[in-house]
């Protein structure tokens, strides 16, 4: 009988790799968003006009300089991890359609086999 444990030691490496990749993704995403923010709100502010003002109001940065630190990267990484583990209703829809198609095919095969049997 297998012992139920809360932690699976064999999955530590998987967790470490996933954590590293999610942290890298979070840091890179914040870096690219910072470049986007700088481009819109500092470099091309006259070109974008109202969009630049709205973005600046949504993300007020002191001196219009985008800055983030390890805390921001960790919090954003946790958000990414939580959202990636969420169950999406489309998965149920795909599974249900696959089961219906399988039942339909089995029913058609059974009818075909019955026809062959009768003739």
MITI-564657 format. One record per residue (C-alpha): residue number from 0; residue in one letter; x, y, z. Coordinates in nm, 3 decimals, decimal comma. Example, Ala and Ser with C-alpha at 12.3 -4.5 7.8 and 13.67 -1.06 7.14 Angstrom:
+-----+--------+---------+---------+---------+
: num : residu :    east :   north :      up :
+-----+--------+---------+---------+---------+
:   0 :      A :   1,230 :  -0,450 :   0,780 :
:   1 :      S :   1,367 :  -0,106 :   0,714 :
+-----+--------+---------+---------+---------+
REM end
This chain:
+-----+--------+---------+---------+---------+
: num : residu :    east :   north :      up :
+-----+--------+---------+---------+---------+
:   0 :      X :   0,000 :   0,000 :   0,000 :
:   1 :      X :   0,151 :   0,337 :  -0,103 :
:   2 :      X :   0,209 :   0,592 :   0,166 :
:   3 :      X :   0,034 :   0,924 :   0,111 :
:   4 :      X :   0,274 :   1,212 :   0,158 :
:   5 :      X :   0,224 :   1,582 :   0,131 :
:   6 :      X :   0,554 :   1,633 :  -0,049 :
:   7 :      X :   0,688 :   1,416 :  -0,330 :
:   8 :      X :   1,070 :   1,426 :  -0,305 :
:   9 :      X :   1,101 :   1,305 :  -0,664 :
:  10 :      X :   0,936 :   1,626 :  -0,786 :
:  11 :      X :   1,182 :   1,869 :  -0,622 :
:  12 :      X :   1,386 :   1,908 :  -0,940 :
:  13 :      X :   1,070 :   1,972 :  -1,143 :
:  14 :      X :   0,966 :   2,241 :  -0,896 :
:  15 :      X :   1,308 :   2,405 :  -0,900 :
:  16 :      X :   1,319 :   2,414 :  -1,281 :
:  17 :      X :   0,961 :   2,545 :  -1,302 :
:  18 :      X :   1,037 :   2,813 :  -1,041 :
:  19 :      X :   1,349 :   2,924 :  -1,226 :
:  20 :      X :   1,169 :   2,942 :  -1,560 :
:  21 :      X :   0,874 :   3,133 :  -1,416 :
:  22 :      X :   1,107 :   3,380 :  -1,243 :
:  23 :      X :   1,295 :   3,434 :  -1,569 :
:  24 :      X :   0,966 :   3,482 :  -1,753 :
:  25 :      X :   0,849 :   3,731 :  -1,489 :
:  26 :      X :   1,173 :   3,929 :  -1,500 :
:  27 :      X :   1,181 :   3,938 :  -1,879 :
:  28 :      X :   0,815 :   4,041 :  -1,897 :
:  29 :      X :   0,873 :   4,326 :  -1,651 :
:  30 :      X :   1,181 :   4,434 :  -1,848 :
:  31 :      X :   0,990 :   4,442 :  -2,177 :
:  32 :      X :   0,695 :   4,621 :  -2,019 :
:  33 :      X :   0,942 :   4,875 :  -1,879 :
:  34 :      X :   1,079 :   4,933 :  -2,228 :
:  35 :      X :   0,723 :   4,970 :  -2,359 :
:  36 :      X :   0,640 :   5,216 :  -2,080 :
:  37 :      X :   0,953 :   5,421 :  -2,149 :
:  38 :      X :   0,881 :   5,425 :  -2,523 :
:  39 :      X :   0,520 :   5,539 :  -2,478 :
:  40 :      X :   0,550 :   5,775 :  -2,179 :
:  41 :      X :   0,896 :   5,926 :  -2,231 :
:  42 :      X :   1,032 :   5,883 :  -2,583 :
:  43 :      X :   0,720 :   5,920 :  -2,799 :
:  44 :      X :   0,486 :   6,104 :  -2,562 :
:  45 :      X :   0,380 :   6,361 :  -2,825 :
:  46 :      X :   0,311 :   6,093 :  -3,083 :
:  47 :      X :   0,080 :   5,888 :  -2,858 :
:  48 :      X :  -0,086 :   6,177 :  -2,672 :
:  49 :      X :  -0,386 :   6,045 :  -2,479 :
:  50 :      X :  -0,255 :   5,686 :  -2,467 :
:  51 :      X :   0,064 :   5,810 :  -2,299 :
:  52 :      X :  -0,137 :   6,004 :  -2,042 :
:  53 :      X :  -0,361 :   5,706 :  -1,964 :
:  54 :      X :  -0,062 :   5,471 :  -1,930 :
:  55 :      X :   0,114 :   5,722 :  -1,707 :
:  56 :      X :  -0,197 :   5,750 :  -1,485 :
:  57 :      X :  -0,230 :   5,370 :  -1,467 :
:  58 :      X :   0,136 :   5,320 :  -1,372 :
:  59 :      X :   0,256 :   5,636 :  -1,195 :
:  60 :      X :   0,634 :   5,616 :  -1,166 :
:  61 :      X :   0,847 :   5,881 :  -0,994 :
:  62 :      X :   1,020 :   6,083 :  -1,263 :
:  63 :      X :   0,857 :   5,867 :  -1,533 :
:  64 :      X :   1,136 :   5,615 :  -1,482 :
:  65 :      X :   1,024 :   5,251 :  -1,478 :
:  66 :      X :   1,192 :   5,062 :  -1,197 :
:  67 :      X :   1,133 :   4,722 :  -1,043 :
:  68 :      X :   1,322 :   4,501 :  -0,803 :
:  69 :      X :   1,337 :   4,138 :  -0,694 :
:  70 :      X :   1,016 :   4,172 :  -0,492 :
:  71 :      X :   0,826 :   4,276 :  -0,803 :
:  72 :      X :   0,974 :   3,987 :  -1,001 :
:  73 :      X :   0,881 :   3,737 :  -0,729 :
:  74 :      X :   0,525 :   3,866 :  -0,692 :
:  75 :      X :   0,474 :   3,870 :  -1,069 :
:  76 :      X :   0,616 :   3,517 :  -1,091 :
:  77 :      X :   0,374 :   3,396 :  -0,824 :
:  78 :      X :   0,089 :   3,555 :  -1,019 :
:  79 :      X :   0,201 :   3,379 :  -1,339 :
:  80 :      X :   0,230 :   3,045 :  -1,157 :
:  81 :      X :  -0,116 :   3,078 :  -1,001 :
:  82 :      X :  -0,277 :   3,174 :  -1,330 :
:  83 :      X :  -0,104 :   2,891 :  -1,516 :
:  84 :      X :  -0,240 :   2,636 :  -1,266 :
:  85 :      X :  -0,599 :   2,753 :  -1,301 :
:  86 :      X :  -0,849 :   2,519 :  -1,465 :
:  87 :      X :  -0,999 :   2,658 :  -1,785 :
:  88 :      X :  -1,355 :   2,565 :  -1,893 :
:  89 :      X :  -1,235 :   2,504 :  -2,249 :
:  90 :      X :  -1,057 :   2,191 :  -2,124 :
:  91 :      X :  -1,393 :   2,046 :  -2,015 :
:  92 :      X :  -1,547 :   2,139 :  -2,349 :
:  93 :      X :  -1,271 :   1,965 :  -2,547 :
:  94 :      X :  -1,292 :   1,655 :  -2,329 :
:  95 :      X :  -1,671 :   1,641 :  -2,359 :
:  96 :      X :  -1,656 :   1,674 :  -2,738 :
:  97 :      X :  -1,396 :   1,398 :  -2,759 :
:  98 :      X :  -1,615 :   1,167 :  -2,551 :
:  99 :      X :  -1,922 :   1,244 :  -2,764 :
: 100 :      X :  -1,727 :   1,180 :  -3,084 :
: 101 :      X :  -1,598 :   0,851 :  -2,943 :
: 102 :      X :  -1,950 :   0,739 :  -2,846 :
: 103 :      X :  -2,082 :   0,838 :  -3,190 :
: 104 :      X :  -1,806 :   0,641 :  -3,360 :
: 105 :      X :  -1,869 :   0,335 :  -3,142 :
: 106 :      X :  -2,241 :   0,355 :  -3,217 :
: 107 :      X :  -2,176 :   0,384 :  -3,591 :
: 108 :      X :  -1,931 :   0,091 :  -3,577 :
: 109 :      X :  -2,187 :  -0,118 :  -3,389 :
: 110 :      X :  -2,456 :  -0,041 :  -3,651 :
: 111 :      X :  -2,214 :  -0,126 :  -3,930 :
: 112 :      X :  -2,119 :  -0,454 :  -3,764 :
: 113 :      X :  -2,489 :  -0,536 :  -3,719 :
: 114 :      X :  -2,556 :  -0,466 :  -4,089 :
: 115 :      X :  -2,272 :  -0,697 :  -4,190 :
: 116 :      X :  -2,406 :  -0,963 :  -3,957 :
: 117 :      X :  -2,756 :  -0,943 :  -4,107 :
: 118 :      X :  -2,640 :  -0,968 :  -4,469 :
+-----+--------+---------+---------+---------+
REM end
